[in-house]
């Protein structure tokens, strides 16, 4: 099981987790509101979890009930970024500026 980044990361994207990942499996680009962990690359080491300042990272089997949509969104990101972004925006609408 891979690790998953959940809603506290949305619109925060601190990236402390990226710096400690030994396999560089955490991704985002300029169009993203969150970071995403590639489930095929994650080695389940857990190095990222304690580094997250907003406690957004969980082992997939430990994702809280309120965040159960995030493993699916995370996996989808690596096959269809636009669809993953749309699901995230539907789940957590962008705040008006």
C-alpha positions, 0 to 999 in steps of 0.5 A: 500500500502506498501513502496518500496525500489528503485535503489538508494539503489542498492549496497549501503544498508545503513540499517538505515531504518532497525533500525527504522522499527517497524515490522522488514519487511525490508530484505536482505542477503549476496547475495543481492545488495539491501534491500527489504520491505515485502509488506505483513508485511509492515504496511505503517507507513513510518518510514523508508522513512526519515531515508534513506540517499539515498532517495530510499524509496517511498510509492508504489503509489509514486514510480517515473516513472523511478523506476516503475520496483521496486515494482514488483521486491520487491514483487517477492523477497518474492516468488522467490529471485533468479528471483528478483536478476536476474531482478535487475541485468538486470535492473542495471548491476553489476559494474566491480571491 
